Amino acid sequence: MTTGGRKATSPAAEGGRRSARRAVVGRLSWGLADQAASSATNFAVGIYVARSLGLAAFGVFSLAWVTYGVVLSVSRGLATDPLVVRFSGVPEASWRGAVARSSGTALGVGTAVGMVSLLVGLSVGGRLGAAFAALGLVLPGLLLQDAWRYAFFAAGAGRKAFVNDVVWGVALVPAMVVAAGVGSVTAFVLAWGGAAAVAAGYGCVQSGIRPRLTGVREWLHHHRDLGYRYLVENTCVSGASQLRAYGLGAIVGVSAVGVIRGAELLLGPFLAVLMGLSLVTVAESARVLRRAPHRLGRFCLLLGGAQAAAALLWGAALLLVPDRLGELVLGGVWHAASQLIVPATLGVAGAGLGAGAAAGLRALGAARRSLRCQLFASACYVGGGLGGAAVAGTVGSAWGVAAATVCGSAVWWLHLQAALREHRPDPVPEVEK
């Protein structure tokens, strides 16, 4: 029976849609809450180092932080990104087996790269070398803790990820007290990573799963079609940030790296929202693809548009912050960092818009297209950041990155549109054969 040319909807069907929408909102909410807890931890560490150790030491800490971001991207590309794409909303038995191998892969990456970082740090020496040696010691715990977060979100159990990050934050308090007594960048790196190791151990208790290092080869083999492309894609993102940081330090000075990190801290609360959504957007996009493929494009546009609008609103609010309050938060870093608010905001808004399209491409399993997009965006990021630095110093670098991010976002959306046209509604694989 129809009314006005439209099919009638039964109360049961309408109730089912409302329940599905509530479930999506609930999972997104846990993603935001989890990232708020995680970002509060990182924000507290960054602010404490900036205020306690000065701009130069903060620059050293930022270089170690950026390097950690590169290693984290390797772990996610090989371990957790394939997990989220292929094991979101699958039967528990399939999920548990996949998580054991995925978390083992993350732990293996942390151990292998950590040994390299430790050796490099010891050979370099000095304050920078000590920071990298400390980073090598804590990398296994940092990567395993991140792997549990993605595993829980793949299962739709965002509450467990949130609790795990709260455990990290609680463990960080006494560790920070000890680090403050020592008063070095190395002590803060060890405190931050040591607290993460506590949360990583608690993740084993929460899930009842032990990471299987013996399953690493099997995991990499079964997911090589996605894993290696995501590896390149993710390392392009973090590698571009690292190249920009190292290049900026060479062109302008190490203190400039601290200024850029200070601007990122000002955007920290919004970046928490952006990163929190990224924990669940691929999983949610994969669910939309399974249940209503024709809605995927609109879902991604809503995600990207909302993130871009929120970034612009946050940046506008930052412009109203009085200098006295800014100095209270960032100390001597505030004056230089506040000059980067406008370009940094535009860059984050562009990234937020592109993130919606990126989630759609990953849900579609269009790894080739997403890799092309990321290679282009990363090349623009490095070129804009270093080219701007050569022309106009730190401020020029920030504007160059903003322009590059907007261009990259446009390419992401062009490729998503093409991928949606090519898509056939074939079943998405849920378990390994």
C-alpha positions as a printed NumPy array, in Angstrom:
array([[  0.   ,   0.   ,   0.   ],
       [  1.337,   3.449,  -0.881],
       [  0.601,   6.993,   0.166],
       [  1.421,   9.91 ,  -2.106],
       [  3.504,   7.686,  -4.372],
       [  5.761,   6.582,  -1.527],
       [  5.932,   3.146,   0.034],
       [  4.402,   2.866,   3.465],
       [  6.814,   2.096,   6.246],
       [  5.777,  -0.338,   8.932],
       [  6.174,   0.652,  12.595],
       [  8.604,  -2.242,  13.058],
       [ 10.797,  -1.078,  10.187],
       [ 10.753,   2.515,  11.406],
       [ 11.645,   1.356,  14.907],
       [ 14.5  ,  -0.685,  13.506],
       [ 15.891,   2.371,  11.715],
       [ 15.684,   4.45 ,  14.882],
       [ 17.469,   1.727,  16.818],
       [ 20.19 ,   1.549,  14.166],
       [ 20.657,   5.323,  14.275],
       [ 20.89 ,   5.258,  18.068],
       [ 23.484,   2.498,  17.856],
       [ 25.591,   4.55 ,  15.42 ],
       [ 25.355,   7.641,  17.615],
       [ 26.309,   5.561,  20.638],
       [ 29.408,   4.147,  18.955],
       [ 30.437,   7.587,  17.697],
       [ 29.948,   9.005,  21.187],
       [ 32.237,   6.393,  22.711],
       [ 34.792,   7.208,  20.02 ],
       [ 34.713,  10.868,  21.01 ],
       [ 34.881,  10.047,  24.721],
       [ 37.808,   7.702,  24.188],
       [ 39.759,  10.195,  22.136],
       [ 39.002,  12.914,  24.669],
       [ 40.645,  10.755,  27.34 ],
       [ 43.603,   9.929,  25.089],
       [ 44.102,  13.503,  23.944],
       [ 43.814,  14.843,  27.482],
       [ 46.732,  12.581,  28.372],
       [ 48.824,  13.752,  25.423],
       [ 47.797,  17.374,  25.948],
       [ 48.84 ,  17.277,  29.607],
       [ 52.244,  15.834,  28.71 ],
       [ 52.809,  18.408,  25.963],
       [ 51.78 ,  21.362,  28.106],
       [ 53.901,  20.202,  31.039],
       [ 56.999,  19.787,  28.881],
       [ 56.431,  23.15 ,  27.15 ],
       [ 56.082,  24.976,  30.47 ],
       [ 58.753,  23.078,  32.397],
       [ 61.631,  22.663,  29.977],
       [ 61.461,  25.601,  27.573],
       [ 61.176,  25.942,  23.809],
       [ 64.383,  24.14 ,  22.781],
       [ 63.697,  21.08 ,  24.974],
       [ 60.106,  21.087,  23.769],
       [ 61.445,  20.941,  20.22 ],
       [ 63.476,  17.819,  21.096],
       [ 60.407,  16.232,  22.684],
       [ 58.368,  17.104,  19.575],
       [ 60.875,  15.348,  17.304],
       [ 60.537,  12.183,  19.387],
       [ 56.758,  12.592,  19.321],
       [ 56.68 ,  12.926,  15.528],
       [ 58.874,   9.835,  15.192],
       [ 56.462,   7.889,  17.383],
       [ 53.701,   8.991,  15.013],
       [ 55.536,   7.399,  12.084],
       [ 55.94 ,   4.08 ,  13.912],
       [ 52.3  ,   4.186,  15.013],
       [ 51.291,   4.597,  11.381],
       [ 53.306,   1.5  ,  10.436],
       [ 51.563,  -0.492,  13.155],
       [ 48.119,   0.691,  12.141],
       [ 48.706,   0.015,   8.457],
       [ 49.874,  -3.549,   9.034],
       [ 47.819,  -4.519,  12.085],
       [ 44.758,  -2.492,  13.023],
       [ 43.51 ,  -0.942,   9.766],
       [ 42.897,  -4.357,   8.124],
       [ 41.275,  -5.481,  11.385],
       [ 38.786,  -2.601,  11.353],
       [ 37.969,  -2.989,   7.652],
       [ 37.431,  -6.744,   7.713],
       [ 36.393,  -7.577,  11.275],
       [ 33.958,  -4.832,  12.28 ],
       [ 30.673,  -6.346,  13.376],
       [ 31.687,  -9.969,  12.691],
       [ 30.963, -12.961,  14.985],
       [ 32.947, -12.904,  18.227],
       [ 34.949, -16.04 ,  17.439],
       [ 36.267, -14.494,  14.219],
       [ 36.99 , -11.233,  16.001],
       [ 38.941, -12.875,  18.832],
       [ 41.18 , -14.845,  16.507],
       [ 41.843, -11.781,  14.381],
       [ 42.585,  -9.59 ,  17.408],
       [ 45.135, -12.074,  18.771],
       [ 47.078, -11.931,  15.514],
       [ 46.545,  -8.198,  14.959],
       [ 47.711,  -7.214,  18.462],
       [ 50.666,  -9.574,  18.106],
       [ 51.603,  -7.758,  14.907],
       [ 51.426,  -4.378,  16.662],
       [ 53.581,  -5.67 ,  19.51 ],
       [ 56.087,  -7.113,  17.038],
       [ 56.355,  -3.8  ,  15.177],
       [ 56.918,  -1.96 ,  18.453],
       [ 59.623,  -4.363,  19.564],
       [ 61.501,  -4.365,  16.256],
       [ 61.426,  -0.606,  15.68 ],
       [ 62.033,   0.047,  19.367],
       [ 65.326,  -1.829,  19.205],
       [ 66.396,   0.266,  16.218],
       [ 65.418,   3.512,  17.975],
       [ 67.315,   2.456,  21.096],
       [ 70.493,   1.713,  19.151],
       [ 70.259,   4.94 ,  17.14 ],
       [ 69.671,   6.971,  20.271],
       [ 72.657,   5.461,  22.053],
       [ 74.882,   6.114,  19.042],
       [ 73.74 ,   9.739,  18.607],
       [ 74.095,  10.645,  22.282],
       [ 73.244,  13.967,  23.868],
       [ 69.759,  15.123,  24.811],
       [ 68.269,  14.136,  21.452],
       [ 69.857,  10.691,  21.48 ],
       [ 68.67 ,  10.013,  25.028],
       [ 65.112,  10.928,  24.062],
       [ 65.162,   8.503,  21.119],
       [ 66.671,   5.736,  23.259],
       [ 63.835,   6.213,  25.75 ],
       [ 61.313,   6.144,  22.924],
       [ 62.717,   2.799,  21.809],
       [ 62.088,   1.334,  25.259],
       [ 58.437,   2.382,  25.415],
       [ 57.338,   1.756,  21.816],
       [ 56.066,  -1.838,  22.364],
       [ 53.679,  -0.723,  25.106],
       [ 52.524,   2.338,  23.172],
       [ 51.651,   0.345,  20.051],
       [ 49.952,  -2.492,  21.929],
       [ 47.769,  -0.032,  23.827],
       [ 46.701,   1.562,  20.541],
       [ 45.935,  -1.875,  19.069],
       [ 43.474,  -2.626,  21.894],
       [ 41.605,   0.603,  21.183],
       [ 41.028,  -0.309,  17.554],
       [ 40.132,  -3.883,  18.457],
       [ 37.427,  -2.715,  20.853],
       [ 35.962,  -0.297,  18.326],
       [ 35.885,  -2.995,  15.655],
       [ 33.748,  -5.015,  18.08 ],
       [ 31.499,  -2.024,  18.788],
       [ 32.774,  -1.93 ,  22.401],
       [ 33.969,   1.66 ,  22.538],
       [ 33.358,   1.808,  26.282],
       [ 36.25 ,  -0.607,  26.846],
       [ 38.57 ,   1.574,  24.759],
       [ 37.534,   4.587,  26.825],
       [ 38.231,   2.781,  30.1  ],
       [ 41.625,   1.686,  28.798],
       [ 42.617,   5.26 ,  28.005],
       [ 41.408,   6.394,  31.428],
       [ 43.712,   3.774,  32.97 ],
       [ 46.567,   5.264,  30.939],
       [ 45.755,   8.744,  32.236],
       [ 45.571,   7.596,  35.862],
       [ 48.884,   5.734,  35.578],
       [ 50.448,   8.841,  34.045],
       [ 49.897,  10.995,  37.151],
       [ 52.524,   9.395,  39.434],
       [ 54.823,   8.852,  36.441],
       [ 54.699,  12.578,  35.643],
       [ 55.47 ,  13.458,  39.241],
       [ 58.622,  11.361,  39.071],
       [ 59.556,  12.826,  35.658],
       [ 59.118,  16.371,  36.956],
       [ 61.55 ,  15.579,  39.743],
       [ 64.147,  14.432,  37.201],
       [ 63.474,  17.393,  34.908],
       [ 64.545,  16.01 ,  31.512],
       [ 62.918,  15.224,  28.173],
       [ 63.983,  11.592,  28.558],
       [ 62.15 ,  11.275,  31.877],
       [ 58.948,  12.599,  30.354],
       [ 59.171,  10.194,  27.401],
       [ 59.644,   7.263,  29.79 ],
       [ 56.76 ,   8.429,  31.985],
       [ 54.4  ,   8.806,  29.04 ],
       [ 55.301,   5.454,  27.5  ],
       [ 55.49 ,   3.598,  30.807],
       [ 51.943,   4.618,  31.669],
       [ 50.838,   3.383,  28.24 ],
       [ 52.405,   0.004,  28.996],
       [ 50.227,  -0.248,  32.11 ],
       [ 47.127,   0.369,  29.983],
       [ 48.36 ,  -2.143,  27.384],
       [ 48.586,  -4.802,  30.069],
       [ 45.093,  -3.945,  31.26 ],
       [ 43.845,  -4.351,  27.682],
       [ 44.813,  -8.016,  27.854],
       [ 42.644,  -8.349,  30.967],
       [ 39.714,  -6.509,  29.356],
       [ 39.692,  -8.584,  26.2  ],
       [ 40.819, -11.892,  27.654],
       [ 43.136, -12.166,  24.646],
       [ 46.904, -12.482,  24.557],
       [ 48.785, -11.065,  21.575],
       [ 50.075, -13.877,  19.358],
       [ 53.524, -13.059,  18.065],
       [ 53.505, -16.437,  16.315],
       [ 50.519, -15.253,  14.283],
       [ 52.269, -12.218,  12.784],
       [ 53.321, -13.962,   9.569],
       [ 49.859, -15.423,   9.066],
       [ 48.21 , -12.036,   9.63 ],
       [ 50.509, -10.222,   7.212],
       [ 50.019, -12.929,   4.583],
       [ 46.216, -12.988,   4.747],
       [ 45.892,  -9.193,   4.633],
       [ 48.77 ,  -8.27 ,   2.368],
       [ 46.358,  -6.826,  -0.228],
       [ 45.324,  -4.129,   2.27 ],
       [ 48.112,  -4.078,   4.823],
       [ 51.032,  -3.093,   2.633],
       [ 49.065,  -0.399,   0.833],
       [ 47.812,   0.985,   4.133],
       [ 51.371,   0.808,   5.435],
       [ 52.595,   3.028,   2.627],
       [ 49.566,   5.282,   2.93 ],
       [ 49.894,   5.748,   6.684],
       [ 53.636,   6.254,   6.643],
       [ 53.149,   8.875,   3.964],
       [ 51.061,  10.846,   6.462],
       [ 53.366,  10.526,   9.444],
       [ 56.503,  10.49 ,   7.311],
       [ 55.459,  13.763,   5.732],
       [ 55.031,  15.259,   9.21 ],
       [ 58.458,  13.977,  10.199],
       [ 60.124,  15.329,   7.053],
       [ 58.479,  18.671,   7.611],
       [ 59.613,  18.741,  11.244],
       [ 63.198,  17.797,  10.418],
       [ 63.271,  20.161,   7.437],
       [ 61.792,  23.005,   9.463],
       [ 64.391,  22.414,  12.148],
       [ 67.153,  22.594,   9.533],
       [ 65.766,  25.673,   7.748],
       [ 64.505,  27.743,  10.673],
       [ 65.764,  25.989,  13.839],
       [ 64.672,  23.382,  16.368],
       [ 62.65 ,  26.005,  18.246],
       [ 60.408,  26.348,  15.179],
       [ 59.39 ,  22.704,  15.612],
       [ 58.276,  23.581,  19.125],
       [ 56.233,  26.505,  17.803],
       [ 54.407,  24.251,  15.334],
       [ 53.726,  21.736,  18.098],
       [ 52.448,  24.574,  20.277],
       [ 49.93 ,  25.551,  17.591],
       [ 48.836,  21.924,  17.38 ],
       [ 48.289,  21.907,  21.139],
       [ 46.018,  24.941,  20.792],
       [ 43.915,  22.901,  18.387],
       [ 44.202,  19.883,  20.674],
       [ 40.563,  19.703,  21.846],
       [ 39.275,  19.751,  18.292],
       [ 41.962,  17.352,  17.089],
       [ 40.688,  15.063,  19.84 ],
       [ 37.277,  15.147,  18.162],
       [ 38.778,  14.509,  14.737],
       [ 40.915,  11.612,  15.924],
       [ 38.104,  10.221,  18.051],
       [ 35.829,  10.059,  15.047],
       [ 38.605,   8.45 ,  13.001],
       [ 38.572,   5.531,  15.432],
       [ 35.023,   4.648,  14.416],
       [ 34.352,   6.222,  11.018],
       [ 35.92 ,   3.411,   8.992],
       [ 34.104,   0.78 ,  11.029],
       [ 30.811,   2.687,  10.706],
       [ 31.355,   3.239,   6.979],
       [ 31.938,  -0.495,   6.582],
       [ 28.647,  -1.163,   8.38 ],
       [ 26.814,   1.333,   6.131],
       [ 28.336,  -0.363,   3.089],
       [ 27.047,  -3.765,   4.228],
       [ 23.54 ,  -2.578,   5.089],
       [ 22.799,   0.314,   2.696],
       [ 25.564,   0.838,   0.074],
       [ 23.672,   3.661,  -1.626],
       [ 23.954,   5.782,   1.543],
       [ 27.732,   5.601,   1.878],
       [ 28.503,   8.787,  -0.089],
       [ 26.026,  10.863,   1.889],
       [ 27.279,   9.388,   5.172],
       [ 30.885,  10.332,   4.323],
       [ 29.866,  13.849,   3.251],
       [ 28.07 ,  14.363,   6.541],
       [ 31.142,  13.198,   8.469],
       [ 33.594,  15.35 ,   6.535],
       [ 31.427,  18.465,   6.475],
       [ 30.715,  18.309,  10.197],
       [ 34.407,  17.947,  11.027],
       [ 35.414,  20.875,   8.802],
       [ 32.724,  23.134,  10.282],
       [ 33.727,  22.226,  13.819],
       [ 37.372,  23.021,  13.067],
       [ 36.487,  26.484,  11.787],
       [ 34.378,  27.204,  14.866],
       [ 37.187,  26.123,  17.186],
       [ 39.716,  28.267,  15.33 ],
       [ 37.422,  31.285,  15.58 ],
       [ 37.164,  30.731,  19.335],
       [ 40.962,  30.56 ,  19.653],
       [ 41.29 ,  33.994,  18.056],
       [ 39.334,  35.419,  20.982],
       [ 41.66 ,  33.987,  23.651],
       [ 43.455,  36.835,  25.515],
       [ 47.248,  36.752,  25.653],
       [ 47.253,  36.403,  29.434],
       [ 45.264,  33.182,  29.273],
       [ 47.365,  31.852,  26.392],
       [ 50.573,  32.47 ,  28.322],
       [ 49.079,  30.69 ,  31.317],
       [ 48.593,  27.569,  29.179],
       [ 51.677,  27.539,  26.941],
       [ 54.071,  29.875,  28.718],
       [ 56.703,  31.345,  26.406],
       [ 55.489,  29.234,  23.461],
       [ 52.156,  31.11 ,  23.279],
       [ 53.285,  34.284,  21.492],
       [ 54.812,  32.491,  18.499],
       [ 52.172,  29.723,  18.37 ],
       [ 49.241,  32.161,  18.416],
       [ 50.415,  33.633,  15.097],
       [ 49.699,  30.277,  13.452],
       [ 46.066,  29.902,  14.563],
       [ 44.464,  30.904,  11.248],
       [ 46.565,  28.759,   8.888],
       [ 46.569,  25.842,  11.335],
       [ 42.77 ,  25.993,  11.584],
       [ 42.337,  26.018,   7.813],
       [ 44.676,  23.054,   7.528],
       [ 42.74 ,  21.042,  10.104],
       [ 39.419,  21.955,   8.456],
       [ 40.737,  20.674,   5.128],
       [ 41.941,  17.486,   6.798],
       [ 38.556,  16.995,   8.451],
       [ 36.736,  17.34 ,   5.147],
       [ 39.07 ,  14.881,   3.459],
       [ 38.752,  12.415,   6.349],
       [ 35.143,  11.751,   5.403],
       [ 36.152,  10.668,   1.911],
       [ 39.084,   8.651,   3.26 ],
       [ 36.751,   6.66 ,   5.519],
       [ 34.572,   5.83 ,   2.528],
       [ 37.489,   4.662,   0.408],
       [ 38.739,   2.408,   3.175],
       [ 35.31 ,   0.925,   3.753],
       [ 35.133,   0.152,   0.032],
       [ 38.52 ,  -1.554,   0.252],
       [ 39.743,   0.792,  -2.506],
       [ 43.318,   0.629,  -1.249],
       [ 44.848,   1.631,  -4.58 ],
       [ 42.783,   4.788,  -4.791],
       [ 43.365,   5.767,  -1.172],
       [ 47.097,   5.191,  -1.627],
       [ 47.188,   7.497,  -4.653],
       [ 45.312,  10.153,  -2.706],
       [ 47.64 ,   9.91 ,   0.249],
       [ 50.785,  10.023,  -1.866],
       [ 49.523,  13.187,  -3.536],
       [ 48.427,  14.788,  -0.256],
       [ 51.713,  13.926,   1.472],
       [ 53.803,  15.323,  -1.377],
       [ 51.8  ,  18.549,  -1.208],
       [ 52.2  ,  18.66 ,   2.581],
       [ 55.987,  18.349,   2.497],
       [ 56.337,  20.697,  -0.47 ],
       [ 54.045,  23.318,   1.014],
       [ 55.521,  23.073,   4.504],
       [ 59.174,  23.292,   3.491],
       [ 58.606,  25.657,   0.585],
       [ 56.706,  28.009,   2.858],
       [ 59.452,  27.752,   5.482],
       [ 62.1  ,  28.706,   2.923],
       [ 60.076,  31.749,   1.855],
       [ 58.586,  33.021,   5.115],
       [ 59.88 ,  30.932,   8.023],
       [ 57.537,  29.238,  10.493],
       [ 54.459,  31.236,   9.478],
       [ 55.094,  30.511,   5.815],
       [ 55.345,  26.806,   6.591],
       [ 51.952,  26.886,   8.322],
       [ 50.287,  28.606,   5.342],
       [ 51.931,  26.224,   2.901],
       [ 50.557,  23.241,   4.816],
       [ 47.071,  24.789,   4.933],
       [ 46.996,  25.194,   1.154],
       [ 48.342,  21.677,   0.633],
       [ 45.718,  20.131,   2.921],
       [ 42.827,  21.776,   1.098],
       [ 44.162,  20.554,  -2.256],
       [ 44.591,  17.051,  -0.858],
       [ 41.016,  17.021,   0.413],
       [ 39.699,  17.796,  -3.07 ],
       [ 41.601,  14.815,  -4.485],
       [ 40.193,  12.502,  -1.799],
       [ 36.639,  13.432,  -2.764],
       [ 37.243,  13.031,  -6.474],
       [ 38.512,   9.493,  -5.899],
       [ 35.63 ,   8.606,  -3.583],
       [ 33.13 ,   9.637,  -6.237],
       [ 34.918,   7.48 ,  -8.791],
       [ 35.071,   4.519,  -6.393],
       [ 31.355,   4.77 ,  -5.625],
       [ 30.557,   4.66 ,  -9.344],
       [ 32.716,   1.561,  -9.733],
       [ 31.368,  -0.255,  -6.687],
       [ 29.318,  -3.384,  -7.061],
       [ 27.222,  -4.506,  -4.08 ],
       [ 29.187,  -7.71 ,  -3.528],
       [ 29.366,  -9.084,   0.013],
       [ 32.244,  -7.702,   2.037],
       [ 34.435, -10.551,   3.376],
       [ 33.982, -11.013,   7.101],
       [ 36.208, -13.946,   7.951],
       [ 39.463, -15.311,   6.701],
       [ 39.498, -18.423,   4.579]])
